[in-house]
Amino acid sequence: MSLWKVADEETADLMGDYYQRLLVGEGRSEALREVQLDWLSRGAHPYYWASL
């Protein structure tokens, strides 16, 4: 449960990218960090995913 609204579609996409990295053996922290850096490099504004 979150105390603020989050974008459902973007959150689902981010978590999909995250779990794909976990499946290939990356650690949890590193996988999330790399996904966030990738999204930033593509111009995805943190407003849509920074609550994770």
All heavy atoms as a GROMACS GRO file, in nm:
protein
  428
    1MET      N    1   0.085  -0.116   0.000
    1MET     CA    2   0.000   0.000   0.000
    1MET      C    3   0.090   0.123   0.000
    1MET      O    4   0.189   0.129   0.070
    1MET     CB    5  -0.089  -0.003   0.122
    1MET     CG    6  -0.180   0.113   0.134
    1MET     SD    7  -0.288   0.079   0.273
    1MET     CE    8  -0.399   0.210   0.256
    2SER      N    9   0.052   0.221  -0.078
    2SER     CA   10   0.130   0.343  -0.090
    2SER      C   11   0.050   0.460  -0.035
    2SER      O   12  -0.072   0.460  -0.039
    2SER     CB   13   0.164   0.368  -0.238
    2SER     OG   14   0.231   0.489  -0.252
    3LEU      N   15   0.121   0.560   0.013
    3LEU     CA   16   0.054   0.679   0.063
    3LEU      C   17   0.029   0.781  -0.047
    3LEU      O   18  -0.034   0.882  -0.024
    3LEU     CB   19   0.138   0.742   0.175
    3LEU     CG   20   0.156   0.654   0.298
    3LEU    CD1   21   0.247   0.725   0.398
    3LEU    CD2   22   0.025   0.619   0.362
    4TRP      N   23   0.080   0.756  -0.166
    4TRP     CA   24   0.054   0.845  -0.279
    4TRP      C   25   0.027   0.762  -0.403
    4TRP      O   26   0.061   0.646  -0.410
    4TRP     CB   27   0.169   0.943  -0.300
    4TRP     CG   28   0.301   0.880  -0.324
    4TRP    CD1   29   0.349   0.831  -0.441
    4TRP    CD2   30   0.403   0.857  -0.227
    4TRP    NE1   31   0.473   0.779  -0.424
    4TRP    CE2   32   0.510   0.793  -0.293
    4TRP    CE3   33   0.414   0.882  -0.091
    4TRP    CZ2   34   0.626   0.757  -0.228
    4TRP    CZ3   35   0.530   0.845  -0.027
    4TRP    CH2   36   0.634   0.784  -0.094
    5LYS      N   37  -0.035   0.829  -0.500
    5LYS     CA   38  -0.069   0.759  -0.624
    5LYS      C   39   0.056   0.735  -0.707
    5LYS      O   40   0.146   0.817  -0.709
    5LYS     CB   41  -0.170   0.840  -0.704
    5LYS     CG   42  -0.303   0.853  -0.636
    5LYS     CD   43  -0.399   0.932  -0.722
    5LYS     CE   44  -0.526   0.954  -0.644
    5LYS     NZ   45  -0.641   0.894  -0.702
    6VAL      N   46   0.060   0.621  -0.771
    6VAL     CA   47   0.168   0.589  -0.862
    6VAL      C   48   0.107   0.550  -0.997
    6VAL      O   49  -0.006   0.502  -1.003
    6VAL     CB   50   0.259   0.476  -0.810
    6VAL    CG1   51   0.332   0.518  -0.684
    6VAL    CG2   52   0.180   0.351  -0.784
    7ALA      N   53   0.182   0.570  -1.102
    7ALA     CA   54   0.135   0.536  -1.235
    7ALA      C   55   0.141   0.384  -1.252
    7ALA      O   56   0.249   0.325  -1.249
    7ALA     CB   57   0.220   0.607  -1.340
    8ASP      N   58   0.027   0.321  -1.269
    8ASP     CA   59   0.020   0.175  -1.276
    8ASP      C   60   0.098   0.117  -1.393
    8ASP      O   61   0.174   0.021  -1.376
    8ASP     CB   62  -0.126   0.129  -1.285
    8ASP     CG   63  -0.203   0.151  -1.158
    8ASP    OD1   64  -0.141   0.156  -1.051
    8ASP    OD2   65  -0.327   0.162  -1.165
    9GLU      N   66   0.080   0.172  -1.511
    9GLU     CA   67   0.146   0.116  -1.630
    9GLU      C   68   0.298   0.128  -1.620
    9GLU      O   69   0.371   0.032  -1.648
    9GLU     CB   70   0.096   0.186  -1.756
    9GLU     CG   71   0.146   0.122  -1.882
    9GLU     CD   72   0.084   0.182  -2.006
    9GLU    OE1   73  -0.029   0.233  -1.998
    9GLU    OE2   74   0.152   0.179  -2.110
   10GLU      N   75   0.346   0.245  -1.580
   10GLU     CA   76   0.490   0.265  -1.568
   10GLU      C   77   0.549   0.177  -1.459
   10GLU      O   78   0.659   0.122  -1.474
   10GLU     CB   79   0.522   0.412  -1.541
   10GLU     CG   80   0.501   0.503  -1.660
   10GLU     CD   81   0.358   0.547  -1.680
   10GLU    OE1   82   0.270   0.504  -1.603
   10GLU    OE2   83   0.333   0.624  -1.774
   11THR      N   84   0.477   0.161  -1.349
   11THR     CA   85   0.525   0.076  -1.241
   11THR      C   86   0.534  -0.069  -1.287
   11THR      O   87   0.632  -0.138  -1.258
   11THR     CB   88   0.432   0.087  -1.118
   11THR    OG1   89   0.430   0.223  -1.074
   11THR    CG2   90   0.479  -0.001  -1.005
   12ALA      N   91   0.434  -0.115  -1.361
   12ALA     CA   92   0.436  -0.252  -1.412
   12ALA      C   93   0.554  -0.271  -1.509
   12ALA      O   94   0.622  -0.374  -1.504
   12ALA     CB   95   0.305  -0.284  -1.482
   13ASP      N   96   0.580  -0.172  -1.594
   13ASP     CA   97   0.693  -0.181  -1.688
   13ASP      C   98   0.825  -0.184  -1.613
   13ASP      O   99   0.914  -0.264  -1.645
   13ASP     CB  100   0.692  -0.063  -1.784
   13ASP     CG  101   0.576  -0.068  -1.883
   13ASP    OD1  102   0.515  -0.176  -1.899
   13ASP    OD2  103   0.548   0.036  -1.945
   14LEU      N  104   0.839  -0.097  -1.514
   14LEU     CA  105   0.963  -0.093  -1.438
   14LEU      C  106   0.987  -0.224  -1.365
   14LEU      O  107   1.097  -0.279  -1.367
   14LEU     CB  108   0.961   0.023  -1.338
   14LEU     CG  109   1.091   0.040  -1.260
   14LEU    CD1  110   1.134   0.186  -1.261
   14LEU    CD2  111   1.077  -0.010  -1.119
   15MET      N  112   0.882  -0.278  -1.304
   15MET     CA  113   0.897  -0.404  -1.231
   15MET      C  114   0.927  -0.519  -1.327
   15MET      O  115   1.003  -0.610  -1.293
   15MET     CB  116   0.772  -0.433  -1.148
   15MET     CG  117   0.751  -0.334  -1.034
   15MET     SD  118   0.894  -0.316  -0.926
   15MET     CE  119   0.899  -0.477  -0.850
   16GLY      N  120   0.872  -0.515  -1.448
   16GLY     CA  121   0.904  -0.616  -1.548
   16GLY      C  122   1.052  -0.614  -1.582
   16GLY      O  123   1.118  -0.718  -1.590
   17ASP      N  124   1.105  -0.491  -1.604
   17ASP     CA  125   1.248  -0.476  -1.632
   17ASP      C  126   1.332  -0.525  -1.514
   17ASP      O  127   1.434  -0.591  -1.531
   17ASP     CB  128   1.283  -0.331  -1.662
   17ASP     CG  129   1.224  -0.282  -1.793
   17ASP    OD1  130   1.173  -0.364  -1.872
   17ASP    OD2  131   1.228  -0.159  -1.816
   18TYR      N  132   1.287  -0.493  -1.394
   18TYR     CA  133   1.357  -0.533  -1.272
   18TYR      C  134   1.363  -0.685  -1.260
   18TYR      O  135   1.470  -0.744  -1.238
   18TYR     CB  136   1.287  -0.471  -1.152
   18TYR     CG  137   1.332  -0.522  -1.017
   18TYR    CD1  138   1.458  -0.491  -0.968
   18TYR    CD2  139   1.247  -0.597  -0.937
   18TYR    CE1  140   1.499  -0.536  -0.844
   18TYR    CE2  141   1.287  -0.642  -0.813
   18TYR     CZ  142   1.413  -0.612  -0.767
   18TYR     OH  143   1.453  -0.656  -0.643
   19TYR      N  144   1.250  -0.752  -1.276
   19TYR     CA  145   1.246  -0.897  -1.261
   19TYR      C  146   1.324  -0.967  -1.371
   19TYR      O  147   1.381  -1.073  -1.348
   19TYR     CB  148   1.103  -0.948  -1.252
   19TYR     CG  149   1.043  -0.926  -1.115
   19TYR    CD1  150   0.940  -0.836  -1.094
   19TYR    CD2  151   1.093  -0.994  -1.004
   19TYR    CE1  152   0.887  -0.815  -0.969
   19TYR    CE2  153   1.042  -0.974  -0.879
   19TYR     CZ  154   0.938  -0.885  -0.860
   19TYR     OH  155   0.887  -0.863  -0.736
   20GLN      N  156   1.327  -0.909  -1.490
   20GLN     CA  157   1.410  -0.968  -1.596
   20GLN      C  158   1.556  -0.969  -1.555
   20GLN      O  159   1.628  -1.066  -1.580
   20GLN     CB  160   1.392  -0.890  -1.725
   20GLN     CG  161   1.255  -0.906  -1.783
   20GLN     CD  162   1.257  -0.940  -1.928
   20GLN    OE1  163   1.354  -0.917  -1.997
   20GLN    NE2  164   1.148  -0.996  -1.974
   21ARG      N  165   1.602  -0.863  -1.491
   21ARG     CA  166   1.740  -0.857  -1.446
   21ARG      C  167   1.765  -0.957  -1.333
   21ARG      O  168   1.871  -1.017  -1.326
   21ARG     CB  169   1.776  -0.716  -1.402
   21ARG     CG  170   1.789  -0.621  -1.519
   21ARG     CD  171   1.828  -0.482  -1.469
   21ARG     NE  172   1.857  -0.395  -1.580
   21ARG     CZ  173   1.976  -0.384  -1.639
   21ARG    NH1  174   2.077  -0.455  -1.596
   21ARG    NH2  175   1.993  -0.302  -1.740
   22LEU      N  176   1.668  -0.974  -1.246
   22LEU     CA  177   1.682  -1.073  -1.139
   22LEU      C  178   1.693  -1.214  -1.197
   22LEU      O  179   1.771  -1.296  -1.147
   22LEU     CB  180   1.563  -1.067  -1.042
   22LEU     CG  181   1.553  -0.944  -0.953
   22LEU    CD1  182   1.428  -0.956  -0.866
   22LEU    CD2  183   1.676  -0.925  -0.868
   23LEU      N  184   1.616  -1.242  -1.301
   23LEU     CA  185   1.617  -1.375  -1.361
   23LEU      C  186   1.751  -1.411  -1.424
   23LEU      O  187   1.785  -1.529  -1.435
   23LEU     CB  188   1.506  -1.387  -1.466
   23LEU     CG  189   1.364  -1.396  -1.410
   23LEU    CD1  190   1.262  -1.389  -1.523
   23LEU    CD2  191   1.347  -1.523  -1.329
   24VAL      N  192   1.828  -1.310  -1.466
   24VAL     CA  193   1.959  -1.340  -1.524
   24VAL      C  194   2.070  -1.336  -1.420
   24VAL      O  195   2.188  -1.345  -1.453
   24VAL     CB  196   1.993  -1.247  -1.644
   24VAL    CG1  197   1.894  -1.267  -1.755
   24VAL    CG2  198   2.000  -1.102  -1.602
   25GLY      N  199   2.032  -1.321  -1.292
   25GLY     CA  200   2.129  -1.335  -1.186
   25GLY      C  201   2.180  -1.209  -1.118
   25GLY      O  202   2.267  -1.217  -1.032
   26GLU      N  203   2.129  -1.094  -1.156
   26GLU     CA  204   2.173  -0.971  -1.086
   26GLU      C  205   2.114  -0.969  -0.946
   26GLU      O  206   2.008  -1.024  -0.920
   26GLU     CB  207   2.126  -0.847  -1.162
   26GLU     CG  208   2.206  -0.817  -1.286
   26GLU     CD  209   2.171  -0.682  -1.346
   26GLU    OE1  210   2.146  -0.588  -1.271
   26GLU    OE2  211   2.170  -0.674  -1.469
   27GLY      N  212   2.184  -0.903  -0.857
   27GLY     CA  213   2.134  -0.886  -0.721
   27GLY      C  214   2.019  -0.787  -0.720
   27GLY      O  215   2.000  -0.710  -0.814
   28ARG      N  216   1.943  -0.788  -0.612
   28ARG     CA  217   1.824  -0.702  -0.605
   28ARG      C  218   1.857  -0.554  -0.614
   28ARG      O  219   1.796  -0.481  -0.692
   28ARG     CB  220   1.748  -0.731  -0.476
   28ARG     CG  221   1.686  -0.870  -0.476
   28ARG     CD  222   1.616  -0.898  -0.348
   28ARG     NE  223   1.711  -0.877  -0.236
   28ARG     CZ  224   1.710  -0.943  -0.123
   28ARG    NH1  225   1.619  -1.033  -0.103
   28ARG    NH2  226   1.798  -0.920  -0.031
   29SER      N  227   1.953  -0.508  -0.536
   29SER     CA  228   1.988  -0.366  -0.535
   29SER      C  229   2.045  -0.322  -0.668
   29SER      O  230   2.008  -0.218  -0.723
   29SER     CB  231   2.088  -0.335  -0.424
   29SER     OG  232   2.032  -0.360  -0.299
   30GLU      N  233   2.137  -0.403  -0.721
   30GLU     CA  234   2.200  -0.370  -0.848
   30GLU      C  235   2.098  -0.370  -0.962
   30GLU      O  236   2.101  -0.283  -1.048
   30GLU     CB  237   2.313  -0.468  -0.880
   30GLU     CG  238   2.388  -0.436  -1.006
   30GLU     CD  239   2.465  -0.305  -1.001
   30GLU    OE1  240   2.488  -0.250  -0.892
   30GLU    OE2  241   2.504  -0.256  -1.108
   31ALA      N  242   2.007  -0.466  -0.961
   31ALA     CA  243   1.905  -0.473  -1.066
   31ALA      C  244   1.817  -0.348  -1.065
   31ALA      O  245   1.793  -0.288  -1.170
   31ALA     CB  246   1.819  -0.598  -1.048
   32LEU      N  247   1.771  -0.307  -0.948
   32LEU     CA  248   1.686  -0.188  -0.940
   32LEU      C  249   1.764  -0.064  -0.981
   32LEU      O  250   1.714   0.020  -1.056
   32LEU     CB  251   1.629  -0.172  -0.800
   32LEU     CG  252   1.533  -0.055  -0.782
   32LEU    CD1  253   1.414  -0.065  -0.879
   32LEU    CD2  254   1.485  -0.047  -0.638
   33ARG      N  255   1.888  -0.054  -0.936
   33ARG     CA  256   1.972   0.061  -0.971
   33ARG      C  257   1.991   0.071  -1.123
   33ARG      O  258   1.977   0.177  -1.182
   33ARG     CB  259   2.107   0.052  -0.902
   33ARG     CG  260   2.200   0.165  -0.934
   33ARG     CD  261   2.335   0.146  -0.863
   33ARG     NE  262   2.424   0.256  -0.890
   33ARG     CZ  263   2.500   0.266  -1.000
   33ARG    NH1  264   2.496   0.171  -1.090
   33ARG    NH2  265   2.578   0.369  -1.018
   34GLU      N  266   2.021  -0.042  -1.185
   34GLU     CA  267   2.044  -0.042  -1.329
   34GLU      C  268   1.917  -0.010  -1.408
   34GLU      O  269   1.922   0.060  -1.509
   34GLU     CB  270   2.102  -0.177  -1.374
   34GLU     CG  271   2.243  -0.200  -1.327
   34GLU     CD  272   2.341  -0.094  -1.378
   34GLU    OE1  273   2.330  -0.054  -1.495
   34GLU    OE2  274   2.428  -0.052  -1.299
   35VAL      N  275   1.804  -0.060  -1.361
   35VAL     CA  276   1.677  -0.028  -1.428
   35VAL      C  277   1.649   0.122  -1.416
   35VAL      O  278   1.611   0.187  -1.514
   35VAL     CB  279   1.561  -0.110  -1.368
   35VAL    CG1  280   1.427  -0.058  -1.416
   35VAL    CG2  281   1.576  -0.256  -1.405
   36GLN      N  282   1.669   0.178  -1.298
   36GLN     CA  283   1.645   0.321  -1.280
   36GLN      C  284   1.739   0.404  -1.367
   36GLN      O  285   1.696   0.501  -1.430
   36GLN     CB  286   1.660   0.359  -1.133
   36GLN     CG  287   1.549   0.304  -1.048
   36GLN     CD  288   1.572   0.327  -0.899
   36GLN    OE1  289   1.686   0.336  -0.853
   36GLN    NE2  290   1.464   0.335  -0.825
   37LEU      N  291   1.866   0.367  -1.374
   37LEU     CA  292   1.960   0.439  -1.460
   37LEU      C  293   1.922   0.428  -1.607
   37LEU      O  294   1.932   0.524  -1.682
   37LEU     CB  295   2.103   0.388  -1.438
   37LEU     CG  296   2.166   0.424  -1.304
   37LEU    CD1  297   2.300   0.352  -1.289
   37LEU    CD2  298   2.182   0.573  -1.290
   38ASP      N  299   1.876   0.309  -1.647
   38ASP     CA  300   1.833   0.289  -1.784
   38ASP      C  301   1.713   0.378  -1.816
   38ASP      O  302   1.708   0.442  -1.920
   38ASP     CB  303   1.800   0.142  -1.808
   38ASP     CG  304   1.757   0.113  -1.950
   38ASP    OD1  305   1.825   0.161  -2.043
   38ASP    OD2  306   1.656   0.043  -1.968
   39TRP      N  307   1.618   0.382  -1.726
   39TRP     CA  308   1.499   0.466  -1.748
   39TRP      C  309   1.537   0.614  -1.755
   39TRP      O  310   1.484   0.689  -1.837
   39TRP     CB  311   1.397   0.442  -1.639
   39TRP     CG  312   1.313   0.320  -1.664
   39TRP    CD1  313   1.356   0.196  -1.700
   39TRP    CD2  314   1.172   0.312  -1.656
   39TRP    NE1  315   1.251   0.112  -1.714
   39TRP    CE2  316   1.136   0.180  -1.687
   39TRP    CE3  317   1.073   0.402  -1.623
   39TRP    CZ2  318   1.005   0.137  -1.688
   39TRP    CZ3  319   0.942   0.360  -1.624
   39TRP    CH2  320   0.909   0.229  -1.656
   40LEU      N  321   1.629   0.656  -1.670
   40LEU     CA  322   1.675   0.795  -1.675
   40LEU      C  323   1.742   0.826  -1.809
   40LEU      O  324   1.719   0.932  -1.867
   40LEU     CB  325   1.774   0.823  -1.562
   40LEU     CG  326   1.714   0.849  -1.425
   40LEU    CD1  327   1.825   0.857  -1.321
   40LEU    CD2  328   1.630   0.975  -1.425
   41SER      N  329   1.822   0.734  -1.859
   41SER     CA  330   1.893   0.756  -1.985
   41SER      C  331   1.796   0.762  -2.103
   41SER      O  332   1.826   0.825  -2.204
   41SER     CB  333   1.998   0.647  -2.009
   41SER     OG  334   1.937   0.525  -2.042
   42ARG      N  335   1.679   0.700  -2.089
   42ARG     CA  336   1.579   0.704  -2.194
   42ARG      C  337   1.487   0.825  -2.179
   42ARG      O  338   1.394   0.842  -2.258
   42ARG     CB  339   1.495   0.577  -2.194
   42ARG     CG  340   1.574   0.455  -2.238
   42ARG     CD  341   1.486   0.336  -2.255
   42ARG     NE  342   1.459   0.273  -2.126
   42ARG     CZ  343   1.353   0.199  -2.100
   42ARG    NH1  344   1.264   0.176  -2.192
   42ARG    NH2  345   1.337   0.145  -1.980
   43GLY      N  346   1.509   0.906  -2.076
   43GLY     CA  347   1.429   1.026  -2.057
   43GLY      C  348   1.302   1.006  -1.976
   43GLY      O  349   1.217   1.095  -1.973
   44ALA      N  350   1.288   0.891  -1.911
   44ALA     CA  351   1.169   0.867  -1.829
   44ALA      C  352   1.181   0.948  -1.700
   44ALA      O  353   1.276   0.930  -1.623
   44ALA     CB  354   1.156   0.718  -1.797
   45HIS      N  355   1.088   1.035  -1.677
   45HIS     CA  356   1.094   1.123  -1.560
   45HIS      C  357   1.071   1.043  -1.431
   45HIS      O  358   0.981   0.960  -1.424
   45HIS     CB  359   0.988   1.232  -1.572
   45HIS     CG  360   1.012   1.345  -1.478
   45HIS    ND1  361   0.978   1.340  -1.347
   45HIS    CD2  362   1.068   1.466  -1.498
   45HIS    CE1  363   1.012   1.453  -1.287
   45HIS    NE2  364   1.067   1.531  -1.378
   46PRO      N  365   1.153   1.067  -1.330
   46PRO     CA  366   1.140   0.993  -1.203
   46PRO      C  367   1.005   1.009  -1.136
   46PRO      O  368   0.968   0.926  -1.053
   46PRO     CB  369   1.251   1.053  -1.115
   46PRO     CG  370   1.350   1.108  -1.210
   46PRO     CD  371   1.271   1.154  -1.330
   47TYR      N  372   0.929   1.110  -1.170
   47TYR     CA  373   0.796   1.127  -1.112
   47TYR      C  374   0.714   1.000  -1.125
   47TYR      O  375   0.636   0.966  -1.037
   47TYR     CB  376   0.723   1.243  -1.182
   47TYR     CG  377   0.579   1.257  -1.143
   47TYR    CD1  378   0.544   1.324  -1.026
   47TYR    CD2  379   0.478   1.203  -1.220
   47TYR    CE1  380   0.412   1.336  -0.990
   47TYR    CE2  381   0.346   1.215  -1.186
   47TYR     CZ  382   0.313   1.281  -1.070
   47TYR     OH  383   0.181   1.293  -1.033
   48TYR      N  384   0.732   0.926  -1.235
   48TYR     CA  385   0.651   0.808  -1.262
   48TYR      C  386   0.701   0.682  -1.195
   48TYR      O  387   0.627   0.583  -1.189
   48TYR     CB  388   0.642   0.785  -1.413
   48TYR     CG  389   0.573   0.897  -1.484
   48TYR    CD1  390   0.645   0.989  -1.558
   48TYR    CD2  391   0.436   0.913  -1.472
   48TYR    CE1  392   0.580   1.094  -1.620
   48TYR    CE2  393   0.371   1.018  -1.534
   48TYR     CZ  394   0.444   1.107  -1.609
   48TYR     OH  395   0.380   1.212  -1.669
   49TRP      N  396   0.823   0.680  -1.145
   49TRP     CA  397   0.874   0.556  -1.086
   49TRP      C  398   0.955   0.574  -0.959
   49TRP      O  399   0.993   0.477  -0.897
   49TRP     CB  400   0.956   0.478  -1.188
   49TRP     CG  401   1.064   0.558  -1.256
   49TRP    CD1  402   1.056   0.617  -1.377
   49TRP    CD2  403   1.194   0.588  -1.206
   49TRP    NE1  404   1.174   0.683  -1.405
   49TRP    CE2  405   1.260   0.666  -1.303
   49TRP    CE3  406   1.262   0.556  -1.088
   49TRP    CZ2  407   1.389   0.714  -1.286
   49TRP    CZ3  408   1.391   0.603  -1.071
   49TRP    CH2  409   1.453   0.680  -1.169
   50ALA      N  410   0.980   0.695  -0.918
   50ALA     CA  411   1.069   0.717  -0.803
   50ALA      C  412   1.009   0.673  -0.670
   50ALA      O  413   1.081   0.662  -0.572
   50ALA     CB  414   1.111   0.863  -0.794
   51SER      N  415   0.882   0.646  -0.668
   51SER     CA  416   0.822   0.601  -0.541
   51SER      C  417   0.859   0.458  -0.508
   51SER      O  418   0.830   0.409  -0.401
   51SER     CB  419   0.670   0.614  -0.549
   51SER     OG  420   0.619   0.532  -0.652
   52LEU      N  421   0.924   0.388  -0.603
   52LEU     CA  422   0.958   0.247  -0.580
   52LEU      C  423   1.080   0.234  -0.494
   52LEU      O  424   1.182   0.271  -0.508
   52LEU     CB  425   0.978   0.176  -0.711
   52LEU     CG  426   0.852   0.170  -0.796
   52LEU    CD1  427   0.884   0.107  -0.931
   52LEU    CD2  428   0.748   0.087  -0.727
   0.00000   0.00000   0.00000
